[in-house]
Amino acid sequence: MSELFDAVDALVASASVLPPPEERKRLRVAHGLTLEQVAGALKVRRATVSVWESSKNKTEPRGPDREAYARLLNQLAELYPAPADR
């Protein structure tokens, strides 16, 4: 049964909603995190996180990276809600 749940979890994770790149950066900076810290936690390169925060690039994280990044961003969004004027 666990295998089925893992497969379902993977499907949900592949569609985790991420905020726009500029909001990703705002949340990271609001918490005082560096690109290196986020990259280390997610086990990706610093440049990878930088690309995910760049509005010029359309590259998005996939699979487990996306799930973990979405989880981080969701937790940060609870701590640092977007300003009302957005």
Stockholm file with secondary structure:
# STOCKHOLM 1.0

chainA/1-86         MSELFDAVDALVASASVLPPPEERKRLRVAHGLTLEQVAGALKVRRATVSVWESSKNKTEPRGPDREAYARLLNQLAELYPAPADR
#=GR chainA/1-86 SS CHHHHHHHHHHHHTTCCCCCHHHHHHHHHHTTCCHHHHHHHHTSCHHHHHHHTCTTCCCCCCHHHHHHHHHHHHHHHHHSCCCTTC
#=GC SS_cons        CHHHHHHHHHHHHTTCCCCCHHHHHHHHHHTTCCHHHHHHHHTSCHHHHHHHTCTTCCCCCCHHHHHHHHHHHHHHHHHSCCCTTC
//
